[in-house]
Amino acid sequence: MIESFDKLHNPPFVVESPAEQRVPFVFNSPHSGRHYPQGLLNNARLDDVQIRRSEDVMVDRLFEAMPRMGAP
């Protein structure tokens, strides 16, 4: 099931900054979203399954430790 989009609780993107940047890298995963605005779904050429297949599944979860390691 595709979750609904709510800008307050599910913003389009989030930048997680470290307390202190200690490494010269920025980790980014622009295709790992799981929240789709209904307007996008209504106008998409892909169905729900195809949209989910186009994601970089869980890459955002792989990167979630990076701010603790000193990288945004």
HTML snippet that shows the backbone in 3Dmol.js (N, CA, C, O; Angstrom):
<script src="https://3Dmol.org/build/3Dmol-min.js"></script>
<div id="view" style="width:600px;height:400px;position:relative"></div>
<script>
const pdb = `
ATOM      1  N   MET A   1       0.836  -1.182   0.000  1.00  0.00           N
ATOM      2  CA  MET A   1       0.000   0.000   0.000  1.00  0.00           C
ATOM      3  C   MET A   1       0.877   1.240   0.000  1.00  0.00           C
ATOM      4  O   MET A   1       1.873   1.287   0.722  1.00  0.00           O
ATOM      5  N   ILE A   2       0.536   2.221  -0.775  1.00  0.00           N
ATOM      6  CA  ILE A   2       1.281   3.472  -0.835  1.00  0.00           C
ATOM      7  C   ILE A   2       0.685   4.427   0.186  1.00  0.00           C
ATOM      8  O   ILE A   2      -0.525   4.650   0.223  1.00  0.00           O
ATOM      9  N   GLU A   3       1.563   4.988   1.017  1.00  0.00           N
ATOM     10  CA  GLU A   3       1.111   5.900   2.054  1.00  0.00           C
ATOM     11  C   GLU A   3       0.787   7.262   1.470  1.00  0.00           C
ATOM     12  O   GLU A   3       1.352   7.656   0.450  1.00  0.00           O
ATOM     13  N   SER A   4      -0.113   7.975   2.107  1.00  0.00           N
ATOM     14  CA  SER A   4      -0.469   9.314   1.648  1.00  0.00           C
ATOM     15  C   SER A   4       0.632  10.306   2.010  1.00  0.00           C
ATOM     16  O   SER A   4       1.455  10.054   2.889  1.00  0.00           O
ATOM     17  N   PHE A   5       0.626  11.430   1.316  1.00  0.00           N
ATOM     18  CA  PHE A   5       1.640  12.460   1.501  1.00  0.00           C
ATOM     19  C   PHE A   5       1.091  13.532   2.415  1.00  0.00           C
ATOM     20  O   PHE A   5      -0.036  13.993   2.229  1.00  0.00           O
ATOM     21  N   ASP A   6       1.868  13.931   3.391  1.00  0.00           N
ATOM     22  CA  ASP A   6       1.506  14.983   4.329  1.00  0.00           C
ATOM     23  C   ASP A   6       2.761  15.806   4.564  1.00  0.00           C
ATOM     24  O   ASP A   6       3.706  15.322   5.186  1.00  0.00           O
ATOM     25  N   LYS A   7       2.787  17.050   4.073  1.00  0.00           N
ATOM     26  CA  LYS A   7       3.989  17.878   4.158  1.00  0.00           C
ATOM     27  C   LYS A   7       4.468  18.071   5.592  1.00  0.00           C
ATOM     28  O   LYS A   7       5.669  18.209   5.824  1.00  0.00           O
ATOM     29  N   LEU A   8       3.563  18.082   6.544  1.00  0.00           N
ATOM     30  CA  LEU A   8       3.947  18.289   7.924  1.00  0.00           C
ATOM     31  C   LEU A   8       4.652  17.060   8.492  1.00  0.00           C
ATOM     32  O   LEU A   8       5.693  17.181   9.138  1.00  0.00           O
ATOM     33  N   HIS A   9       4.086  15.878   8.250  1.00  0.00           N
ATOM     34  CA  HIS A   9       4.629  14.651   8.825  1.00  0.00           C
ATOM     35  C   HIS A   9       5.539  13.881   7.875  1.00  0.00           C
ATOM     36  O   HIS A   9       6.360  13.079   8.321  1.00  0.00           O
ATOM     37  N   ASN A  10       5.404  14.111   6.585  1.00  0.00           N
ATOM     38  CA  ASN A  10       6.209  13.431   5.573  1.00  0.00           C
ATOM     39  C   ASN A  10       6.692  14.449   4.542  1.00  0.00           C
ATOM     40  O   ASN A  10       6.181  14.486   3.422  1.00  0.00           O
ATOM     41  N   PRO A  11       7.673  15.275   4.909  1.00  0.00           N
ATOM     42  CA  PRO A  11       8.137  16.286   3.950  1.00  0.00           C
ATOM     43  C   PRO A  11       8.774  15.621   2.729  1.00  0.00           C
ATOM     44  O   PRO A  11       9.175  14.460   2.809  1.00  0.00           O
ATOM     45  N   PRO A  12       8.875  16.334   1.597  1.00  0.00           N
ATOM     46  CA  PRO A  12       9.444  15.757   0.378  1.00  0.00           C
ATOM     47  C   PRO A  12      10.872  15.247   0.564  1.00  0.00           C
ATOM     48  O   PRO A  12      11.270  14.263  -0.061  1.00  0.00           O
ATOM     49  N   PHE A  13      11.643  15.920   1.427  1.00  0.00           N
ATOM     50  CA  PHE A  13      12.993  15.451   1.743  1.00  0.00           C
ATOM     51  C   PHE A  13      13.405  16.026   3.087  1.00  0.00           C
ATOM     52  O   PHE A  13      12.838  17.013   3.557  1.00  0.00           O
ATOM     53  N   VAL A  14      14.388  15.401   3.692  1.00  0.00           N
ATOM     54  CA  VAL A  14      14.915  15.851   4.974  1.00  0.00           C
ATOM     55  C   VAL A  14      16.432  15.820   4.885  1.00  0.00           C
ATOM     56  O   VAL A  14      17.011  14.839   4.419  1.00  0.00           O
ATOM     57  N   VAL A  15      17.077  16.893   5.331  1.00  0.00           N
ATOM     58  CA  VAL A  15      18.534  16.922   5.420  1.00  0.00           C
ATOM     59  C   VAL A  15      18.888  16.689   6.883  1.00  0.00           C
ATOM     60  O   VAL A  15      18.556  17.498   7.750  1.00  0.00           O
ATOM     61  N   GLU A  16      19.556  15.588   7.143  1.00  0.00           N
ATOM     62  CA  GLU A  16      19.998  15.265   8.498  1.00  0.00           C
ATOM     63  C   GLU A  16      21.446  15.714   8.632  1.00  0.00           C
ATOM     64  O   GLU A  16      22.349  15.093   8.071  1.00  0.00           O
ATOM     65  N   SER A  17      21.662  16.775   9.363  1.00  0.00           N
ATOM     66  CA  SER A  17      23.011  17.327   9.519  1.00  0.00           C
ATOM     67  C   SER A  17      23.662  16.772  10.781  1.00  0.00           C
ATOM     68  O   SER A  17      23.003  16.621  11.810  1.00  0.00           O
ATOM     69  N   PRO A  18      24.955  16.469  10.703  1.00  0.00           N
ATOM     70  CA  PRO A  18      25.651  16.016  11.902  1.00  0.00           C
ATOM     71  C   PRO A  18      25.906  17.198  12.838  1.00  0.00           C
ATOM     72  O   PRO A  18      25.871  18.352  12.411  1.00  0.00           O
ATOM     73  N   ALA A  19      26.158  16.911  14.098  1.00  0.00           N
ATOM     74  CA  ALA A  19      26.511  17.973  15.043  1.00  0.00           C
ATOM     75  C   ALA A  19      27.780  18.666  14.570  1.00  0.00           C
ATOM     76  O   ALA A  19      27.920  19.882  14.696  1.00  0.00           O
ATOM     77  N   GLU A  20      28.705  17.878  14.024  1.00  0.00           N
ATOM     78  CA  GLU A  20      29.948  18.401  13.450  1.00  0.00           C
ATOM     79  C   GLU A  20      30.284  17.560  12.218  1.00  0.00           C
ATOM     80  O   GLU A  20      30.376  16.336  12.312  1.00  0.00           O
ATOM     81  N   GLN A  21      30.465  18.198  11.078  1.00  0.00           N
ATOM     82  CA  GLN A  21      30.819  17.439   9.877  1.00  0.00           C
ATOM     83  C   GLN A  21      32.282  17.057   9.964  1.00  0.00           C
ATOM     84  O   GLN A  21      33.154  17.924  10.016  1.00  0.00           O
ATOM     85  N   ARG A  22      32.557  15.749   9.981  1.00  0.00           N
ATOM     86  CA  ARG A  22      33.919  15.235  10.143  1.00  0.00           C
ATOM     87  C   ARG A  22      34.446  14.519   8.902  1.00  0.00           C
ATOM     88  O   ARG A  22      35.620  14.152   8.847  1.00  0.00           O
ATOM     89  N   VAL A  23      33.591  14.321   7.919  1.00  0.00           N
ATOM     90  CA  VAL A  23      34.025  13.647   6.690  1.00  0.00           C
ATOM     91  C   VAL A  23      33.576  14.475   5.486  1.00  0.00           C
ATOM     92  O   VAL A  23      32.562  15.170   5.558  1.00  0.00           O
ATOM     93  N   PRO A  24      34.324  14.407   4.375  1.00  0.00           N
ATOM     94  CA  PRO A  24      33.999  15.231   3.199  1.00  0.00           C
ATOM     95  C   PRO A  24      32.993  14.565   2.252  1.00  0.00           C
ATOM     96  O   PRO A  24      33.185  14.570   1.037  1.00  0.00           O
ATOM     97  N   PHE A  25      31.936  14.001   2.804  1.00  0.00           N
ATOM     98  CA  PHE A  25      30.934  13.314   1.997  1.00  0.00           C
ATOM     99  C   PHE A  25      29.540  13.805   2.341  1.00  0.00           C
ATOM    100  O   PHE A  25      29.287  14.236   3.466  1.00  0.00           O
ATOM    101  N   VAL A  26      28.645  13.742   1.381  1.00  0.00           N
ATOM    102  CA  VAL A  26      27.215  13.966   1.592  1.00  0.00           C
ATOM    103  C   VAL A  26      26.514  12.735   1.049  1.00  0.00           C
ATOM    104  O   VAL A  26      26.690  12.386  -0.118  1.00  0.00           O
ATOM    105  N   PHE A  27      25.731  12.083   1.871  1.00  0.00           N
ATOM    106  CA  PHE A  27      25.000  10.894   1.452  1.00  0.00           C
ATOM    107  C   PHE A  27      23.589  11.309   1.056  1.00  0.00           C
ATOM    108  O   PHE A  27      22.917  12.039   1.785  1.00  0.00           O
ATOM    109  N   ASN A  28      23.149  10.837  -0.108  1.00  0.00           N
ATOM    110  CA  ASN A  28      21.864  11.251  -0.660  1.00  0.00           C
ATOM    111  C   ASN A  28      21.224  10.071  -1.376  1.00  0.00           C
ATOM    112  O   ASN A  28      21.896   9.313  -2.076  1.00  0.00           O
ATOM    113  N   SER A  29      19.941   9.931  -1.195  1.00  0.00           N
ATOM    114  CA  SER A  29      19.212   8.869  -1.879  1.00  0.00           C
ATOM    115  C   SER A  29      17.874   9.418  -2.351  1.00  0.00           C
ATOM    116  O   SER A  29      16.858   9.238  -1.681  1.00  0.00           O
ATOM    117  N   PRO A  30      17.865  10.088  -3.501  1.00  0.00           N
ATOM    118  CA  PRO A  30      16.640  10.755  -3.953  1.00  0.00           C
ATOM    119  C   PRO A  30      15.514   9.827  -4.403  1.00  0.00           C
ATOM    120  O   PRO A  30      14.385  10.286  -4.579  1.00  0.00           O
ATOM    121  N   HIS A  31      15.784   8.548  -4.593  1.00  0.00           N
ATOM    122  CA  HIS A  31      14.726   7.640  -5.071  1.00  0.00           C
ATOM    123  C   HIS A  31      14.283   6.653  -4.001  1.00  0.00           C
ATOM    124  O   HIS A  31      13.726   5.605  -4.329  1.00  0.00           O
ATOM    125  N   SER A  32      14.517   6.960  -2.735  1.00  0.00           N
ATOM    126  CA  SER A  32      14.161   5.995  -1.693  1.00  0.00           C
ATOM    127  C   SER A  32      12.896   6.383  -0.942  1.00  0.00           C
ATOM    128  O   SER A  32      12.675   5.916   0.175  1.00  0.00           O
ATOM    129  N   GLY A  33      12.070   7.224  -1.532  1.00  0.00           N
ATOM    130  CA  GLY A  33      10.839   7.648  -0.867  1.00  0.00           C
ATOM    131  C   GLY A  33       9.767   6.587  -0.839  1.00  0.00           C
ATOM    132  O   GLY A  33       9.746   5.668  -1.658  1.00  0.00           O
ATOM    133  N   ARG A  34       8.873   6.736   0.129  1.00  0.00           N
ATOM    134  CA  ARG A  34       7.746   5.819   0.255  1.00  0.00           C
ATOM    135  C   ARG A  34       6.432   6.569   0.360  1.00  0.00           C
ATOM    136  O   ARG A  34       5.386   5.955   0.568  1.00  0.00           O
ATOM    137  N   HIS A  35       6.466   7.879   0.219  1.00  0.00           N
ATOM    138  CA  HIS A  35       5.275   8.709   0.371  1.00  0.00           C
ATOM    139  C   HIS A  35       4.998   9.406  -0.958  1.00  0.00           C
ATOM    140  O   HIS A  35       5.870  10.072  -1.515  1.00  0.00           O
ATOM    141  N   TYR A  36       3.779   9.245  -1.454  1.00  0.00           N
ATOM    142  CA  TYR A  36       3.412   9.797  -2.759  1.00  0.00           C
ATOM    143  C   TYR A  36       2.167  10.657  -2.630  1.00  0.00           C
ATOM    144  O   TYR A  36       1.134  10.178  -2.163  1.00  0.00           O
ATOM    145  N   PRO A  37       2.247  11.930  -3.038  1.00  0.00           N
ATOM    146  CA  PRO A  37       1.041  12.764  -3.019  1.00  0.00           C
ATOM    147  C   PRO A  37      -0.020  12.167  -3.939  1.00  0.00           C
ATOM    148  O   PRO A  37       0.301  11.619  -4.993  1.00  0.00           O
ATOM    149  N   GLN A  38      -1.250  12.273  -3.546  1.00  0.00           N
ATOM    150  CA  GLN A  38      -2.339  11.715  -4.358  1.00  0.00           C
ATOM    151  C   GLN A  38      -2.362  12.341  -5.746  1.00  0.00           C
ATOM    152  O   GLN A  38      -2.670  11.659  -6.723  1.00  0.00           O
ATOM    153  N   GLY A  39      -2.043  13.623  -5.849  1.00  0.00           N
ATOM    154  CA  GLY A  39      -1.999  14.278  -7.156  1.00  0.00           C
ATOM    155  C   GLY A  39      -0.978  13.637  -8.076  1.00  0.00           C
ATOM    156  O   GLY A  39      -1.225  13.488  -9.273  1.00  0.00           O
ATOM    157  N   LEU A  40       0.165  13.259  -7.529  1.00  0.00           N
ATOM    158  CA  LEU A  40       1.175  12.570  -8.329  1.00  0.00           C
ATOM    159  C   LEU A  40       0.644  11.214  -8.783  1.00  0.00           C
ATOM    160  O   LEU A  40       0.774  10.849  -9.951  1.00  0.00           O
ATOM    161  N   LEU A  41       0.051  10.478  -7.864  1.00  0.00           N
ATOM    162  CA  LEU A  41      -0.484   9.156  -8.214  1.00  0.00           C
ATOM    163  C   LEU A  41      -1.571   9.249  -9.273  1.00  0.00           C
ATOM    164  O   LEU A  41      -1.648   8.411 -10.171  1.00  0.00           O
ATOM    165  N   ASN A  42      -2.413  10.278  -9.163  1.00  0.00           N
ATOM    166  CA  ASN A  42      -3.501  10.454 -10.135  1.00  0.00           C
ATOM    167  C   ASN A  42      -2.981  10.739 -11.540  1.00  0.00           C
ATOM    168  O   ASN A  42      -3.629  10.393 -12.527  1.00  0.00           O
ATOM    169  N   ASN A  43      -1.811  11.370 -11.630  1.00  0.00           N
ATOM    170  CA  ASN A  43      -1.265  11.763 -12.930  1.00  0.00           C
ATOM    171  C   ASN A  43      -0.104  10.894 -13.404  1.00  0.00           C
ATOM    172  O   ASN A  43       0.446  11.129 -14.480  1.00  0.00           O
ATOM    173  N   ALA A  44       0.267   9.908 -12.622  1.00  0.00           N
ATOM    174  CA  ALA A  44       1.411   9.067 -12.968  1.00  0.00           C
ATOM    175  C   ALA A  44       1.064   8.088 -14.090  1.00  0.00           C
ATOM    176  O   ALA A  44      -0.069   7.620 -14.204  1.00  0.00           O
ATOM    177  N   ARG A  45       2.049   7.799 -14.896  1.00  0.00           N
ATOM    178  CA  ARG A  45       1.889   6.777 -15.934  1.00  0.00           C
ATOM    179  C   ARG A  45       2.138   5.386 -15.370  1.00  0.00           C
ATOM    180  O   ARG A  45       1.771   4.383 -15.982  1.00  0.00           O
ATOM    181  N   LEU A  46       2.763   5.332 -14.197  1.00  0.00           N
ATOM    182  CA  LEU A  46       3.064   4.057 -13.551  1.00  0.00           C
ATOM    183  C   LEU A  46       1.954   3.701 -12.580  1.00  0.00           C
ATOM    184  O   LEU A  46       1.354   4.580 -11.962  1.00  0.00           O
ATOM    185  N   ASP A  47       1.682   2.405 -12.446  1.00  0.00           N
ATOM    186  CA  ASP A  47       0.718   1.987 -11.432  1.00  0.00           C
ATOM    187  C   ASP A  47       1.449   1.854 -10.093  1.00  0.00           C
ATOM    188  O   ASP A  47       2.660   2.066 -10.025  1.00  0.00           O
ATOM    189  N   ASP A  48       0.723   1.505  -9.038  1.00  0.00           N
ATOM    190  CA  ASP A  48       1.313   1.435  -7.701  1.00  0.00           C
ATOM    191  C   ASP A  48       2.517   0.497  -7.645  1.00  0.00           C
ATOM    192  O   ASP A  48       3.530   0.835  -7.033  1.00  0.00           O
ATOM    193  N   VAL A  49       2.424  -0.656  -8.264  1.00  0.00           N
ATOM    194  CA  VAL A  49       3.515  -1.631  -8.248  1.00  0.00           C
ATOM    195  C   VAL A  49       4.733  -1.088  -8.994  1.00  0.00           C
ATOM    196  O   VAL A  49       5.860  -1.226  -8.517  1.00  0.00           O
ATOM    197  N   GLN A  50       4.522  -0.478 -10.149  1.00  0.00           N
ATOM    198  CA  GLN A  50       5.628   0.065 -10.927  1.00  0.00           C
ATOM    199  C   GLN A  50       6.315   1.215 -10.188  1.00  0.00           C
ATOM    200  O   GLN A  50       7.538   1.348 -10.238  1.00  0.00           O
ATOM    201  N   ILE A  51       5.530   2.036  -9.511  1.00  0.00           N
ATOM    202  CA  ILE A  51       6.128   3.128  -8.736  1.00  0.00           C
ATOM    203  C   ILE A  51       7.004   2.562  -7.632  1.00  0.00           C
ATOM    204  O   ILE A  51       8.122   3.036  -7.426  1.00  0.00           O
ATOM    205  N   ARG A  52       6.519   1.563  -6.926  1.00  0.00           N
ATOM    206  CA  ARG A  52       7.314   0.953  -5.860  1.00  0.00           C
ATOM    207  C   ARG A  52       8.583   0.316  -6.412  1.00  0.00           C
ATOM    208  O   ARG A  52       9.623   0.353  -5.755  1.00  0.00           O
ATOM    209  N   ARG A  53       8.520  -0.262  -7.593  1.00  0.00           N
ATOM    210  CA  ARG A  53       9.708  -0.874  -8.207  1.00  0.00           C
ATOM    211  C   ARG A  53      10.731   0.176  -8.632  1.00  0.00           C
ATOM    212  O   ARG A  53      11.907  -0.145  -8.810  1.00  0.00           O
ATOM    213  N   SER A  54      10.298   1.427  -8.796  1.00  0.00           N
ATOM    214  CA  SER A  54      11.230   2.473  -9.222  1.00  0.00           C
ATOM    215  C   SER A  54      11.990   3.089  -8.052  1.00  0.00           C
ATOM    216  O   SER A  54      12.880   3.914  -8.260  1.00  0.00           O
ATOM    217  N   GLU A  55      11.652   2.699  -6.830  1.00  0.00           N
ATOM    218  CA  GLU A  55      12.326   3.218  -5.644  1.00  0.00           C
ATOM    219  C   GLU A  55      13.685   2.565  -5.447  1.00  0.00           C
ATOM    220  O   GLU A  55      13.928   1.446  -5.898  1.00  0.00           O
ATOM    221  N   ASP A  56      14.567   3.290  -4.763  1.00  0.00           N
ATOM    222  CA  ASP A  56      15.794   2.690  -4.226  1.00  0.00           C
ATOM    223  C   ASP A  56      15.430   2.266  -2.805  1.00  0.00           C
ATOM    224  O   ASP A  56      15.670   2.988  -1.837  1.00  0.00           O
ATOM    225  N   VAL A  57      14.851   1.089  -2.713  1.00  0.00           N
ATOM    226  CA  VAL A  57      14.236   0.625  -1.477  1.00  0.00           C
ATOM    227  C   VAL A  57      15.236   0.572  -0.322  1.00  0.00           C
ATOM    228  O   VAL A  57      16.297  -0.044  -0.420  1.00  0.00           O
ATOM    229  N   MET A  58      14.872   1.224   0.753  1.00  0.00           N
ATOM    230  CA  MET A  58      15.574   1.209   2.039  1.00  0.00           C
ATOM    231  C   MET A  58      16.981   1.822   2.022  1.00  0.00           C
ATOM    232  O   MET A  58      17.699   1.716   3.016  1.00  0.00           O
ATOM    233  N   VAL A  59      17.384   2.447   0.940  1.00  0.00           N
ATOM    234  CA  VAL A  59      18.704   3.094   0.919  1.00  0.00           C
ATOM    235  C   VAL A  59      18.754   4.195   1.975  1.00  0.00           C
ATOM    236  O   VAL A  59      19.791   4.407   2.603  1.00  0.00           O
ATOM    237  N   ASP A  60      17.649   4.888   2.171  1.00  0.00           N
ATOM    238  CA  ASP A  60      17.611   5.912   3.218  1.00  0.00           C
ATOM    239  C   ASP A  60      17.881   5.301   4.587  1.00  0.00           C
ATOM    240  O   ASP A  60      18.498   5.944   5.437  1.00  0.00           O
ATOM    241  N   ARG A  61      17.438   4.092   4.811  1.00  0.00           N
ATOM    242  CA  ARG A  61      17.706   3.418   6.090  1.00  0.00           C
ATOM    243  C   ARG A  61      19.185   3.034   6.211  1.00  0.00           C
ATOM    244  O   ARG A  61      19.748   3.061   7.305  1.00  0.00           O
ATOM    245  N   LEU A  62      19.810   2.677   5.088  1.00  0.00           N
ATOM    246  CA  LEU A  62      21.239   2.376   5.112  1.00  0.00           C
ATOM    247  C   LEU A  62      22.050   3.622   5.478  1.00  0.00           C
ATOM    248  O   LEU A  62      23.080   3.529   6.145  1.00  0.00           O
ATOM    249  N   PHE A  63      21.574   4.783   5.035  1.00  0.00           N
ATOM    250  CA  PHE A  63      22.293   6.034   5.261  1.00  0.00           C
ATOM    251  C   PHE A  63      21.942   6.713   6.585  1.00  0.00           C
ATOM    252  O   PHE A  63      22.584   7.703   6.938  1.00  0.00           O
ATOM    253  N   GLU A  64      20.957   6.225   7.325  1.00  0.00           N
ATOM    254  CA  GLU A  64      20.490   6.952   8.499  1.00  0.00           C
ATOM    255  C   GLU A  64      21.542   7.116   9.588  1.00  0.00           C
ATOM    256  O   GLU A  64      21.406   8.012  10.420  1.00  0.00           O
ATOM    257  N   ALA A  65      22.574   6.296   9.617  1.00  0.00           N
ATOM    258  CA  ALA A  65      23.629   6.418  10.623  1.00  0.00           C
ATOM    259  C   ALA A  65      24.691   7.454  10.246  1.00  0.00           C
ATOM    260  O   ALA A  65      25.528   7.804  11.077  1.00  0.00           O
ATOM    261  N   MET A  66      24.667   7.939   9.028  1.00  0.00           N
ATOM    262  CA  MET A  66      25.721   8.834   8.560  1.00  0.00           C
ATOM    263  C   MET A  66      25.875  10.121   9.393  1.00  0.00           C
ATOM    264  O   MET A  66      27.009  10.523   9.652  1.00  0.00           O
ATOM    265  N   PRO A  67      24.796  10.779   9.822  1.00  0.00           N
ATOM    266  CA  PRO A  67      24.998  11.984  10.643  1.00  0.00           C
ATOM    267  C   PRO A  67      25.761  11.676  11.951  1.00  0.00           C
ATOM    268  O   PRO A  67      26.551  12.501  12.409  1.00  0.00           O
ATOM    269  N   ARG A  68      25.533  10.519  12.538  1.00  0.00           N
ATOM    270  CA  ARG A  68      26.277  10.147  13.758  1.00  0.00           C
ATOM    271  C   ARG A  68      27.754   9.914  13.461  1.00  0.00           C
ATOM    272  O   ARG A  68      28.602   9.996  14.350  1.00  0.00           O
ATOM    273  N   MET A  69      28.049   9.617  12.179  1.00  0.00           N
ATOM    274  CA  MET A  69      29.434   9.399  11.771  1.00  0.00           C
ATOM    275  C   MET A  69      30.076  10.680  11.237  1.00  0.00           C
ATOM    276  O   MET A  69      31.249  10.681  10.863  1.00  0.00           O
ATOM    277  N   GLY A  70      29.304  11.774  11.203  1.00  0.00           N
ATOM    278  CA  GLY A  70      29.865  13.064  10.822  1.00  0.00           C
ATOM    279  C   GLY A  70      29.593  13.508   9.404  1.00  0.00           C
ATOM    280  O   GLY A  70      30.274  14.402   8.903  1.00  0.00           O
ATOM    281  N   ALA A  71      28.620  12.912   8.745  1.00  0.00           N
ATOM    282  CA  ALA A  71      28.297  13.284   7.362  1.00  0.00           C
ATOM    283  C   ALA A  71      26.813  13.588   7.229  1.00  0.00           C
ATOM    284  O   ALA A  71      25.979  12.909   7.829  1.00  0.00           O
ATOM    285  N   PRO A  72      26.477  14.622   6.433  1.00  0.00           N
ATOM    286  CA  PRO A  72      25.055  14.862   6.167  1.00  0.00           C
ATOM    287  C   PRO A  72      24.510  13.824   5.189  1.00  0.00           C
ATOM    288  O   PRO A  72      23.329  13.862   4.844  1.00  0.00           O
TER     289      PRO A  72
END
`;
const viewer = $3Dmol.createViewer("view");
viewer.addModel(pdb, "pdb");
viewer.setStyle({}, {cartoon: {color: "spectrum"}});
viewer.zoomTo();
viewer.render();
</script>
